[in-house]
Amino acid sequence: MTTASRSHRLHRRAGIDRVAALPPQFERVGDTWFFRRRGHGPAIRVSDDEYAGFMRTGLRAVMLHVVALPIFATLGWLLLARVLPDIGGTGRAALFGVVLSLIALALFGSLRHYADAPARLLAHRPPERPARDPDASMQPSYGTIVGVTLVLLFLAAVGTRQPPGFYVTFASVSVMFGLILFVRRLRFDGSLTAPQRERLQQQARAARAARAAERARATKGASLWQGLLLLVFVGLELAFLALGVVIGVGVAQAIFGQSGEGLSFGIFMFGFFPGLALGLLLFWPLEKLCKRWTGSSAIHAFDWIPPGW
């Protein structure tokens, strides 16, 4: 049976704490685990085995949804081609961006349903500690939302290496992404009371000061060669991701007999998602080697960026 500590290491490697929203709902106090719904509800005591079980369920849910996204994305593209055969390539690409965003939003909602499973299973158990203020660290600010959306749109505007439809879809997804984050932030702010809002602002100021001090300590303690090697690994892993995409798109071209100049957007997307999955498999050994040689993870090399950005 998977122990709690092993599950903790597992979900950290898989990034479940950023995707499945499960670990932030659990806290270790002494030798006891407490569950807090959404990270701030009343604390309910759970055993090590229950915690490990929830982590295993979360990992399976993440893997299931990762596999489901490219499948539903492909089906969405085929459905658009079937329902709207006469629409132009640019219009279809823009509409596909909206459909893809809605698919991702639906899968995210499904994943949140999995994340809320402990609350349903533990509803009969009395809480032992009161609720506390919600955590705003994972909520991006309005300025961050606008800035990220504009950067993504800029990347879509200057891109030339891929088919035009790819950049149209990218821009459409970027706008939808910004709108979804904006509505999410509005809902979060609307749920706060005035005292909660003031306390969260004080916590944000304290967190910024703590991050600055931590960066100063990390910079002082890390050797120059380790920092440079970490940057090399970051570049290599990104290159391997790109290589996987290139291989995936190349295989799709070979299957459908299309050349690079005449590559359609549908064939490109057909190879893009499997290629991305291949890229992840290719760079995973590099990630292990990076941790061994530098003591740090290339995936988490930018964790110093505030979570709310």
Solvent accessible surface area in square Angstrom, and as a share of the most:
residue,aa,sasa,rsa
1,M,181,0.81
2,T,21,0.12
3,T,77,0.45
4,A,11,0.09
5,S,67,0.43
6,R,140,0.51
7,S,1,0.01
8,H,82,0.36
9,R,131,0.48
10,L,54,0.27
11,H,3,0.01
12,R,100,0.36
13,R,118,0.43
14,A,44,0.34
15,G,15,0.14
16,I,0,0.00
17,D,25,0.13
18,R,138,0.50
19,V,66,0.38
20,A,3,0.03
21,A,19,0.15
22,L,4,0.02
23,P,17,0.11
24,P,75,0.47
25,Q,10,0.04
26,F,16,0.07
27,E,42,0.19
28,R,107,0.39
29,V,52,0.30
30,G,72,0.69
31,D,118,0.61
32,T,21,0.12
33,W,27,0.09
34,F,4,0.02
35,F,2,0.01
36,R,17,0.06
37,R,104,0.38
38,R,149,0.54
39,G,12,0.11
40,H,54,0.24
41,G,8,0.07
42,P,62,0.39
43,A,0,0.00
44,I,22,0.11
45,R,103,0.37
46,V,6,0.03
47,S,57,0.37
48,D,62,0.32
49,D,86,0.45
50,E,57,0.26
51,Y,2,0.01
52,A,0,0.00
53,G,19,0.18
54,F,22,0.09
55,M,4,0.02
56,R,75,0.27
57,T,46,0.27
58,G,1,0.01
59,L,38,0.19
60,R,148,0.54
61,A,2,0.02
62,V,9,0.05
63,M,104,0.46
64,L,104,0.51
65,H,17,0.07
66,V,80,0.46
67,V,84,0.48
68,A,16,0.12
69,L,57,0.28
70,P,37,0.23
71,I,94,0.47
72,F,97,0.40
73,A,1,0.00
74,T,42,0.25
75,L,97,0.48
76,G,7,0.07
77,W,31,0.11
78,L,102,0.51
79,L,111,0.55
80,L,18,0.09
81,A,34,0.27
82,R,204,0.74
83,V,93,0.54
84,L,68,0.34
85,P,86,0.54
86,D,139,0.72
87,I,58,0.29
88,G,45,0.43
89,G,57,0.55
90,T,92,0.53
91,G,30,0.29
92,R,43,0.16
93,A,0,0.00
94,A,38,0.30
95,L,63,0.32
96,F,1,0.00
97,G,0,0.00
98,V,50,0.29
99,V,39,0.22
100,L,24,0.12
101,S,8,0.05
102,L,92,0.46
103,I,31,0.16
104,A,43,0.33
105,L,74,0.37
106,A,68,0.53
107,L,29,0.14
108,F,82,0.34
109,G,38,0.36
110,S,43,0.28
111,L,10,0.05
112,R,83,0.30
113,H,109,0.49
114,Y,75,0.29
115,A,5,0.04
116,D,27,0.14
117,A,18,0.14
118,P,1,0.01
119,A,18,0.14
120,R,111,0.40
121,L,112,0.56
122,L,4,0.02
123,A,81,0.62
124,H,144,0.64
125,R,68,0.25
126,P,98,0.62
127,P,76,0.47
128,E,91,0.41
129,R,100,0.36
130,P,110,0.69
131,A,59,0.46
132,R,114,0.42
133,D,31,0.16
134,P,14,0.09
135,D,89,0.46
136,A,26,0.20
137,S,49,0.31
138,M,96,0.43
139,Q,23,0.10
140,P,14,0.09
141,S,55,0.35
142,Y,76,0.29
143,G,56,0.54
144,T,28,0.16
145,I,6,0.03
146,V,80,0.46
147,G,31,0.30
148,V,60,0.34
149,T,21,0.12
150,L,109,0.54
151,V,88,0.50
152,L,42,0.21
153,L,55,0.27
154,F,128,0.53
155,L,89,0.44
156,A,10,0.08
157,A,84,0.65
158,V,79,0.46
159,G,23,0.22
160,T,117,0.68
161,R,215,0.79
162,Q,67,0.30
163,P,22,0.14
164,P,110,0.69
165,G,11,0.11
166,F,39,0.16
167,Y,34,0.13
168,V,40,0.23
169,T,7,0.04
170,F,65,0.27
171,A,27,0.21
172,S,18,0.11
173,V,45,0.26
174,S,2,0.02
175,V,65,0.38
176,M,35,0.16
177,F,86,0.36
178,G,7,0.06
179,L,100,0.50
180,I,45,0.23
181,L,30,0.15
182,F,80,0.33
183,V,83,0.47
184,R,77,0.28
185,R,42,0.15
186,L,91,0.45
187,R,188,0.69
188,F,28,0.12
189,D,29,0.15
190,G,67,0.65
191,S,80,0.51
192,L,17,0.08
193,T,74,0.43
194,A,71,0.55
195,P,76,0.48
196,Q,38,0.17
197,R,93,0.34
198,E,82,0.37
199,R,107,0.39
200,L,17,0.08
201,Q,89,0.40
202,Q,92,0.41
203,Q,96,0.42
204,A,42,0.32
205,R,124,0.45
206,A,64,0.50
207,A,40,0.31
208,R,131,0.48
209,A,66,0.51
210,A,61,0.47
211,R,62,0.22
212,A,47,0.37
213,A,45,0.35
214,E,91,0.41
215,R,99,0.36
216,A,64,0.50
217,R,144,0.52
218,A,56,0.43
219,T,107,0.62
220,K,182,0.77
221,G,68,0.65
222,A,62,0.48
223,S,44,0.28
224,L,142,0.70
225,W,143,0.50
226,Q,57,0.25
227,G,31,0.30
228,L,98,0.49
229,L,42,0.21
230,L,33,0.16
231,L,114,0.57
232,V,80,0.46
233,F,6,0.03
234,V,20,0.11
235,G,39,0.37
236,L,74,0.37
237,E,11,0.05
238,L,110,0.55
239,A,54,0.42
240,F,65,0.27
241,L,40,0.20
242,A,54,0.42
243,L,81,0.40
244,G,0,0.00
245,V,23,0.13
246,V,99,0.57
247,I,71,0.36
248,G,9,0.09
249,V,14,0.08
250,G,33,0.32
251,V,80,0.46
252,A,2,0.01
253,Q,36,0.16
254,A,84,0.65
255,I,113,0.57
256,F,100,0.42
257,G,69,0.67
258,Q,60,0.27
259,S,65,0.42
260,G,53,0.51
261,E,167,0.75
262,G,50,0.48
263,L,26,0.13
264,S,47,0.30
265,F,21,0.09
266,G,14,0.14
267,I,22,0.11
268,F,4,0.02
269,M,15,0.07
270,F,90,0.37
271,G,3,0.03
272,F,42,0.17
273,F,27,0.11
274,P,80,0.50
275,G,1,0.01
276,L,63,0.31
277,A,53,0.41
278,L,59,0.30
279,G,0,0.00
280,L,81,0.40
281,L,132,0.65
282,L,58,0.29
283,F,14,0.06
284,W,89,0.31
285,P,84,0.53
286,L,29,0.14
287,E,2,0.01
288,K,121,0.51
289,L,54,0.27
290,C,0,0.00
291,K,77,0.32
292,R,186,0.68
293,W,129,0.45
294,T,10,0.06
295,G,66,0.64
296,S,48,0.31
297,S,16,0.10
298,A,7,0.06
299,I,79,0.40
300,H,53,0.24
301,A,23,0.18
302,F,101,0.42
303,D,55,0.28
304,W,132,0.46
305,I,61,0.31
306,P,20,0.13
307,P,62,0.39
308,G,15,0.14
309,W,172,0.60
